[in-house]
């Protein structure tokens, strides 16, 4: 490309550039150094690219927790009622404990021949940390007293769930499954002569069946011992006409205790 300058003019222009301090010829087109630096800053601020697929596949995959398996292991490790209570209190997978005031573990005498398994705590139970202390519990005490039993001397009481479900809703199948190993271990540690399961939830947990109206009053077996399903006292408060059937069940319980002596 012709510049329109003769040799002498070009030499003079070059000498002038040298006098100004230029020591290197870079190119004919000018370079915008400010734009170049801005591009470098933007590149440094950009997020790092995702790792390669090979690197992702090489990472160890963390297995999800199995709540039932962890409950089984924790329950099996408990050798006393105190240890079982501590294991329940430390169990992290049941969300019911987050909304409950207290862990409701048990009441009565651990040396009892009769162990009652109810469903879940209500408001009064959640406040006091004891099972069957509300209106249903007061009715239960009267029922037991009618056949010469009491939680102070001859009955041990617990629930399938140790925490109150919100609004007293029925426990979910997942919640029952998580608590079943603890209930089983609880029964093994108390080792009663027989069980009384009150309500559909306890029948589901220990018998694998529901339908308390059909099950009540008929002896069956759970955890290797005689088991009698009965109406829950809370149900009897709503349906007092069923107390007659419950009285028949209490007489069955009394008779069974005599036979097992």
C-alpha positions in Angstrom: 0.0 0.0 0.0 1.4 3.4 -1.0 1.7 5.9 1.9 2.3 9.1 -0.2 5.6 9.8 1.7 9.1 9.7 0.2 12.0 8.0 1.9 13.3 11.1 3.5 10.0 12.1 5.0 9.4 8.6 6.3 12.9 8.5 7.9 12.3 11.8 9.5 9.0 10.6 11.0 10.6 7.5 12.3 13.5 9.4 13.9 10.9 11.7 15.6 9.1 8.6 17.0 12.4 7.3 18.4 13.2 10.6 20.0 9.8 10.4 21.7 10.7 7.0 23.2 9.2 4.5 20.9 11.3 1.4 20.8 9.1 -1.2 19.1 6.9 -1.3 15.9 3.7 -3.3 16.7 1.4 -2.9 13.8 -0.4 -0.6 11.5 -3.8 -0.8 13.2 -4.2 1.0 16.6 -5.1 -1.2 19.7 -7.7 -0.1 22.3 -5.9 -1.1 25.5 -8.9 0.0 27.7 -11.3 -2.4 25.9 -8.8 -5.2 26.2 -8.5 -4.8 30.0 -12.3 -4.6 30.4 -12.6 -7.9 28.6 -10.0 -9.5 30.9 -11.9 -8.3 34.0 -15.2 -9.7 32.7 -13.5 -13.1 32.0 -12.1 -13.2 35.6 -15.5 -12.4 37.1 -17.4 -15.1 35.1 -18.4 -18.3 37.0 -16.2 -21.3 36.7 -17.4 -23.8 34.1 -19.2 -26.9 35.4 -16.9 -29.9 36.1 -16.6 -32.5 33.4 -19.1 -35.4 33.3 -16.2 -37.8 34.2 -15.4 -35.8 37.3 -19.1 -35.9 38.4 -19.3 -39.6 37.9 -16.2 -40.1 40.0 -17.8 -38.4 43.1 -19.2 -40.8 45.7 -23.0 -41.0 45.8 -24.4 -40.4 49.3 -27.1 -42.9 50.2 -30.3 -41.5 51.5 -31.2 -42.2 55.1 -33.6 -45.1 55.8 -35.8 -43.9 58.7 -37.2 -47.4 59.5 -33.7 -49.0 59.4 -32.3 -46.4 61.7 -35.3 -46.7 64.0 -34.8 -50.5 64.2 -31.1 -50.1 64.9 -31.6 -47.5 67.6 -34.4 -49.5 69.3 -32.4 -52.7 69.2 -29.5 -51.0 70.9 -31.6 -49.9 73.9 -31.2 -52.4 76.8 -33.3 -50.4 79.3 -36.4 -48.2 79.3 -34.3 -45.2 80.0 -32.1 -46.0 77.0 -35.1 -46.5 74.8 -36.6 -43.1 75.9 -33.2 -41.5 75.1 -33.1 -43.2 71.7 -36.6 -41.9 70.9 -35.7 -38.4 72.0 -32.6 -38.5 69.7 -34.4 -40.0 66.7 -34.2 -37.3 63.9 -36.6 -38.5 61.2 -40.1 -38.0 62.6 -41.2 -34.4 62.0 -43.9 -34.7 64.6 -41.4 -34.0 67.4 -40.8 -30.5 65.9 -44.3 -29.4 66.7 -44.7 -31.2 70.0 -44.0 -29.8 73.5 -43.0 -33.0 75.1 -42.0 -36.6 74.4 -44.8 -38.8 75.8 -43.1 -42.0 76.7 -45.1 -44.0 79.2 -46.8 -44.2 82.5 -47.6 -46.8 85.1 -45.5 -49.6 86.5 -43.0 -51.4 84.3 -43.5 -54.6 86.2 -47.2 -54.7 85.2 -48.8 -57.9 83.8 -50.9 -55.7 81.5 -49.5 -53.3 78.9 -51.8 -50.9 77.1 -50.8 -49.5 73.8 -52.8 -46.5 72.7 -52.5 -44.4 69.6 -51.0 -40.9 70.1 -50.9 -38.1 72.6 -53.6 -35.4 72.7 -53.3 -31.8 74.0 -53.2 -32.6 77.7 -50.7 -35.5 77.1 -48.5 -33.2 75.1 -48.5 -30.6 77.8 -47.8 -33.0 80.7 -45.6 -35.5 78.9 -47.7 -38.5 80.1 -50.1 -40.7 78.2 -53.9 -40.9 78.9 -54.2 -37.9 81.3 -57.0 -36.0 79.6 -60.7 -36.9 79.6 -60.0 -40.2 77.7 -57.4 -41.0 80.3 -59.7 -40.4 83.2 -62.3 -42.7 81.6 -59.5 -45.3 81.1 -58.7 -45.2 84.8 -62.3 -45.8 85.7 -62.5 -48.7 83.3 -59.4 -50.3 84.8 -60.6 -49.7 88.3 -63.9 -51.5 87.5 -61.9 -54.8 87.2 -59.4 -54.1 90.0 -56.5 -52.7 87.9 -54.7 -49.4 88.0 -51.7 -47.8 86.4 -50.1 -47.2 89.8 -49.9 -51.0 90.5 -50.8 -53.3 87.7 -50.9 -51.5 84.3 -48.2 -50.0 82.1 -49.3 -47.5 79.4 -47.7 -46.2 76.3 -48.7 -45.1 72.7 -47.6 -46.0 69.2 -46.5 -42.3 68.7 -44.7 -40.4 71.4 -45.4 -37.0 69.9 -48.8 -35.4 69.3 -49.8 -35.1 65.6 -50.9 -31.6 64.6 -54.6 -31.0 65.3 -54.8 -34.6 66.6 -54.8 -35.9 63.0 -54.3 -39.6 62.3 -50.6 -40.6 62.0 -49.4 -41.3 58.5 -48.3 -44.8 57.3 -44.7 -43.5 57.3 -44.9 -42.2 60.9 -46.4 -45.5 62.1 -43.6 -47.5 60.3 -40.9 -45.3 61.9 -42.3 -45.8 65.4 -43.1 -49.5 65.1 -39.6 -50.7 66.0 -39.6 -48.6 69.1 -43.0 -49.9 70.2 -41.8 -53.5 69.6 -38.7 -52.9 71.7 -40.8 -51.2 74.4 -43.0 -54.3 74.7 -39.9 -56.5 74.9 -38.3 -54.5 77.7 -41.5 -54.4 79.8 -42.3 -58.0 79.0 -46.0 -58.0 80.1 -48.2 -61.1 80.3 -50.6 -59.6 77.7 -51.3 -56.6 75.6 -54.3 -54.4 75.2 -54.3 -52.4 71.9 -56.7 -49.5 71.9 -57.9 -48.1 68.6 -57.2 -48.5 65.0 -53.7 -47.0 65.0 -52.4 -49.4 67.6 -54.0 -52.3 65.8 -52.4 -51.2 62.6 -49.0 -50.9 64.2 -49.0 -54.2 66.1 -51.5 -56.4 64.2 -51.1 -55.0 60.7 -54.9 -54.6 60.5 -57.6 -52.0 61.0 -61.3 -52.2 61.7 -61.5 -52.0 65.5 -65.3 -52.7 65.4 -64.6 -56.1 64.0 -61.3 -56.8 65.9 -62.4 -55.7 69.4 -63.2 -58.4 72.0 -61.4 -61.1 70.1 -58.1 -62.4 71.5 -55.2 -62.5 69.0 -51.4 -62.4 69.3 -48.8 -59.6 68.9 -45.2 -59.6 69.8 -45.5 -63.2 71.0 -48.1 -62.6 73.7 -51.9 -62.6 74.0 -53.4 -59.4 72.7 -56.9 -57.9 73.1 -58.1 -55.1 70.8 -60.4 -52.6 72.4 -62.2 -49.4 71.6 -60.1 -46.3 72.5 -61.6 -44.4 75.4 -61.7 -41.2 73.3 -64.1 -43.1 70.9 -66.2 -44.1 73.9 -66.6 -40.5 74.8 -68.0 -39.8 71.4 -70.0 -43.0 71.2 -71.1 -43.8 74.8 -73.5 -46.6 73.6 -70.4 -48.7 72.9 -69.4 -48.8 76.6 -71.5 -52.0 77.0 -69.3 -53.8 74.5 -66.2 -52.4 76.2 -67.4 -53.7 79.6 -67.6 -57.2 78.0 -64.0 -56.7 76.8 -62.9 -55.7 80.3 -64.4 -58.9 81.7 -62.5 -60.9 79.0 -59.3 -59.2 80.2 -60.0 -59.9 83.8 -60.7 -63.6 83.0 -57.6 -63.9 80.9 -55.4 -62.6 83.8 -56.9 -65.2 86.1 -56.2 -68.0 83.6 -52.6 -66.9 83.1 -51.7 -66.9 86.8 
